[in-house]
Amino acid sequence: MNKKKILGYSLLGIISFLILIYQTLPYSLIKENIVIQLQSVLNKEKIPLKVSIHSLKPYWITGIEMNDLEVSNKFNAKNSLVIDLITARVSFLSLLIGNFTINIHAKQKEGEFNSSITFPLFSILSGNVALKKADVKFNEFKLDNILDQILTSVKTLEKPEFALVLPIISKTSLGGKLNGEIDFQDKTFANVKLNLKDAYLNMANESLNIPKQLFSNANLDLNWNGKKINISKKTLHISGRAYRLRTSANPDILFFRISSTKSSSK
């Protein structure tokens, strides 16, 4: 038997062994350990959130699949965040060229997002992790419960710098459906094109007395060429039932233009 065949059989044996280990890992124990670690961090920071995961299992050859990730308030589970499906997969081909790329897909009842994040392999091995490239896409991804859990976390922070805004945050709710893409490459470029549909902002604070605001559209459109940020004319273009708000496209001169949708439609 020649050396090439020996090398080939040896490599096939190693790959088969690794796949066998990957497929037979105690995923139920790994799931419980993830929940324990996350809950420990939340408890340490005195954040009243509870995390649970229904199941964890292998996905393809180099990935994992998580079902029903739930984040809820310990005192009020009404607006709990539930992500029905999360898959994460390491790209084997990127490892061959010295990169570590992980592809993530998350899906909830209303909307989903896909992302591909790349790190130089040597930066991970050296302990100085640096982001090389990131691509994130949102499709009708509902933010209501995510933002609600974030606001809940902020409300519980006993820090003096939040003392003035806590009465406002405690009575604030906001949300909408996010669409668009974020594309970033280290030291080269970044493009952000996001659109928030069916958005709302409600501050039920007696001193502010601001009624619930409904926005049919809110856009964020900008790019970075490695040196300068260029803002599109569509950036911060917000449309409501009775008005439109636009900002200038010049990042050095920021101004707002508010117009009535009734007058513009004539």
C-alpha positions as CSV (number, residue, x, y, z in Angstrom):
1,M,0.0,0.0,0.0
2,N,1.5,3.3,-1.0
3,K,1.9,6.4,1.2
4,K,-1.0,8.3,-0.5
5,K,-3.5,5.6,0.4
6,I,-2.2,5.3,4.0
7,L,-2.5,9.1,4.3
8,G,-6.0,9.1,2.8
9,Y,-7.3,6.3,5.0
10,S,-5.8,7.9,8.1
11,L,-7.4,11.3,7.3
12,L,-10.7,9.5,6.6
13,G,-10.5,7.7,9.9
14,I,-9.8,10.9,11.9
15,I,-12.7,12.8,10.2
16,S,-15.0,9.9,10.9
17,F,-13.9,9.8,14.5
18,L,-14.5,13.5,14.9
19,I,-18.0,13.3,13.3
20,L,-18.9,10.4,15.6
21,I,-17.9,12.4,18.7
22,Y,-19.8,15.4,17.4
23,Q,-23.0,13.4,16.8
24,T,-22.8,11.6,20.2
25,L,-22.1,14.6,22.4
26,P,-24.4,14.9,25.5
27,Y,-26.3,17.9,24.1
28,S,-28.9,17.9,26.9
29,L,-26.1,18.4,29.4
30,I,-24.5,21.1,27.3
31,K,-27.9,22.8,27.0
32,E,-28.3,22.8,30.8
33,N,-24.8,24.1,31.3
34,I,-25.5,27.0,28.9
35,V,-28.6,28.0,30.7
36,I,-26.9,27.8,34.1
37,Q,-24.0,30.0,32.9
38,L,-26.3,32.6,31.4
39,Q,-28.6,32.6,34.4
40,S,-25.5,33.0,36.7
41,V,-24.4,36.1,34.8
42,L,-27.9,37.6,34.9
43,N,-28.2,36.9,38.6
44,K,-24.8,38.4,39.3
45,E,-25.8,41.6,37.6
46,K,-29.1,41.6,39.4
47,I,-31.1,41.5,36.1
48,P,-34.5,39.8,36.7
49,L,-34.5,37.8,33.5
50,K,-35.0,34.1,33.2
51,V,-33.5,32.1,30.4
52,S,-34.7,28.7,29.1
53,I,-33.9,26.4,26.1
54,H,-36.2,23.6,25.0
55,S,-33.6,21.6,23.1
56,L,-30.1,21.6,21.6
57,K,-28.9,19.2,18.9
58,P,-26.4,18.8,16.1
59,Y,-26.9,20.7,12.8
60,W,-25.2,19.5,9.7
61,I,-21.6,18.5,10.4
62,T,-20.2,21.6,12.0
63,G,-23.2,23.3,13.6
64,I,-25.7,23.2,16.4
65,E,-29.5,23.8,16.4
66,M,-31.3,25.4,19.4
67,N,-35.1,25.3,19.7
68,D,-37.3,27.7,21.7
69,L,-34.9,30.0,23.4
70,E,-37.1,32.0,25.9
71,V,-36.1,35.1,27.8
72,S,-38.7,36.4,30.3
73,N,-39.0,38.7,33.2
74,K,-39.1,36.8,36.6
75,F,-41.9,39.0,37.8
76,N,-43.9,39.4,34.6
77,A,-43.7,36.8,31.8
78,K,-46.3,38.6,29.7
79,N,-43.9,40.0,27.0
80,S,-41.4,37.2,27.0
81,L,-39.0,36.9,24.1
82,V,-39.2,33.6,22.3
83,I,-36.8,32.7,19.4
84,D,-38.3,29.5,17.9
85,L,-35.1,28.4,16.1
86,I,-31.4,29.3,16.2
87,T,-28.8,27.5,14.1
88,A,-25.1,28.2,14.2
89,R,-22.6,26.6,11.8
90,V,-18.9,26.9,11.4
91,S,-17.7,27.2,7.8
92,F,-15.1,24.4,7.2
93,L,-13.8,26.0,4.0
94,S,-13.0,29.3,5.8
95,L,-10.7,27.4,8.2
96,L,-8.6,26.3,5.2
97,I,-7.8,29.9,4.4
98,G,-7.1,31.0,8.0
99,N,-10.5,32.4,9.0
100,F,-13.1,31.3,11.5
101,T,-16.6,32.0,10.0
102,I,-19.8,31.2,11.8
103,N,-23.2,31.4,10.1
104,I,-26.2,32.1,12.4
105,H,-29.9,31.9,11.5
106,A,-32.6,32.9,14.0
107,K,-36.3,32.7,13.5
108,Q,-39.3,33.8,15.6
109,K,-43.0,33.8,14.9
110,E,-42.7,37.2,13.2
111,G,-39.5,37.5,11.2
112,E,-36.0,36.1,11.0
113,F,-32.4,37.2,10.5
114,N,-29.3,35.7,9.0
115,S,-25.7,36.6,9.8
116,S,-22.3,35.5,8.7
117,I,-19.4,36.6,11.0
118,T,-15.7,36.1,10.3
119,F,-12.7,36.4,12.6
120,P,-9.0,35.8,11.6
121,L,-8.1,32.4,13.0
122,F,-4.8,33.7,14.4
123,S,-6.6,36.4,16.4
124,I,-8.7,33.8,18.2
125,L,-5.7,31.6,18.9
126,S,-3.8,34.5,20.3
127,G,-6.7,35.6,22.5
128,N,-7.0,39.0,20.8
129,V,-10.3,38.4,18.9
130,A,-10.8,40.9,16.1
131,L,-13.8,41.1,13.8
132,K,-12.8,40.8,10.1
133,K,-16.2,40.7,8.3
134,A,-19.8,40.7,9.2
135,D,-23.0,40.4,7.2
136,V,-26.4,40.6,8.9
137,K,-29.8,40.5,7.2
138,F,-33.2,41.2,8.8
139,N,-36.5,40.1,7.3
140,E,-39.7,41.4,9.0
141,F,-37.9,40.8,12.4
142,K,-40.2,42.0,15.2
143,L,-38.4,44.0,17.9
144,D,-41.2,44.5,20.4
145,N,-40.3,41.8,22.9
146,I,-36.6,42.2,22.4
147,L,-36.7,45.9,23.2
148,D,-39.1,45.2,26.1
149,Q,-36.6,42.9,27.7
150,I,-33.8,45.4,27.2
151,L,-35.8,48.2,28.8
152,T,-36.6,45.8,31.7
153,S,-32.9,45.2,32.2
154,V,-32.2,48.9,32.3
155,K,-35.0,49.5,34.8
156,T,-33.3,47.2,37.3
157,L,-29.9,48.8,37.1
158,E,-29.2,50.6,40.4
159,K,-26.8,53.1,39.0
160,P,-26.9,56.9,39.7
161,E,-26.4,57.8,36.0
162,F,-29.8,56.2,35.2
163,A,-31.7,58.0,38.1
164,L,-33.1,60.8,35.9
165,V,-34.2,58.6,33.0
166,L,-35.6,55.6,35.0
167,P,-39.0,57.3,35.5
168,I,-39.3,57.7,31.7
169,I,-37.9,54.3,30.8
170,S,-40.3,52.6,33.2
171,K,-43.3,53.9,31.3
172,T,-41.8,53.5,27.8
173,S,-42.6,50.9,25.2
174,L,-41.4,50.8,21.6
175,G,-41.2,48.3,18.7
176,G,-41.6,47.6,15.0
177,K,-40.5,45.2,12.3
178,L,-36.9,45.5,11.1
179,N,-35.8,44.9,7.5
180,G,-32.5,45.5,5.8
181,E,-28.8,44.6,5.9
182,I,-25.6,45.5,7.7
183,D,-22.4,44.7,5.8
184,F,-19.0,45.4,7.4
185,Q,-15.4,44.6,6.5
186,D,-12.5,45.6,8.7
187,K,-10.7,48.8,7.7
188,T,-12.4,48.8,4.3
189,F,-16.1,49.6,4.3
190,A,-19.4,49.4,6.1
191,N,-22.9,49.7,4.7
192,V,-26.0,50.0,6.8
193,K,-29.5,49.9,5.2
194,L,-32.2,49.4,7.7
195,N,-36.0,50.0,7.6
196,L,-38.3,49.9,10.5
197,K,-42.0,49.2,9.6
198,D,-45.1,49.6,11.7
199,A,-43.0,51.2,14.4
200,Y,-44.4,52.9,17.6
201,L,-43.1,54.8,20.6
202,N,-45.2,55.2,23.7
203,M,-44.2,57.2,26.8
204,A,-46.9,56.9,29.3
205,N,-45.3,59.4,31.7
206,E,-47.5,61.9,33.4
207,S,-44.9,64.8,33.4
208,L,-44.0,64.4,29.7
209,N,-47.6,63.7,28.6
210,I,-46.4,62.5,25.1
211,P,-49.2,60.5,23.2
212,K,-48.4,57.2,21.5
213,Q,-46.4,57.9,18.2
214,L,-47.0,55.6,15.2
215,F,-44.5,55.5,12.3
216,S,-45.3,53.8,9.1
217,N,-41.6,53.9,8.1
218,A,-38.2,54.8,9.6
219,N,-35.1,54.5,7.5
220,L,-31.4,54.4,8.3
221,D,-29.1,54.4,5.3
222,L,-25.4,55.2,5.5
223,N,-22.0,53.8,4.5
224,W,-18.3,54.1,5.5
225,N,-15.4,53.9,3.1
226,G,-12.7,53.4,5.7
227,K,-12.2,57.1,6.3
228,K,-15.5,59.0,6.1
229,I,-19.2,58.2,6.8
230,N,-21.5,59.1,4.0
231,I,-25.2,59.5,4.9
232,S,-27.9,58.9,2.3
233,K,-30.8,61.3,1.8
234,K,-33.1,58.5,3.1
235,T,-31.3,58.4,6.5
236,L,-33.7,59.1,9.4
237,H,-36.6,59.5,7.0
238,I,-39.5,58.9,9.3
239,S,-43.1,58.8,8.1
240,G,-46.1,59.0,10.4
241,R,-49.8,59.4,9.9
242,A,-49.7,63.1,9.7
243,Y,-46.1,64.1,9.1
244,R,-42.8,63.3,7.6
245,L,-39.3,64.0,9.1
246,R,-36.1,64.1,7.1
247,T,-32.5,64.9,7.9
248,S,-29.8,66.3,5.7
249,A,-27.5,63.9,3.8
250,N,-24.5,65.9,4.9
251,P,-23.0,64.4,8.1
252,D,-21.3,67.7,9.0
253,I,-24.6,69.7,8.9
254,L,-27.5,68.0,10.6
255,F,-30.9,69.5,10.3
256,F,-34.5,68.2,10.5
257,R,-37.3,69.0,8.1
258,I,-40.8,68.2,9.2
259,S,-43.7,68.4,6.8
260,S,-47.3,67.5,6.8
261,T,-48.4,64.5,4.8
262,K,-51.6,66.2,4.0
263,S,-50.0,69.2,2.4
264,S,-47.5,67.0,0.5
265,S,-50.2,64.9,-1.0
266,K,-51.9,67.8,-2.7
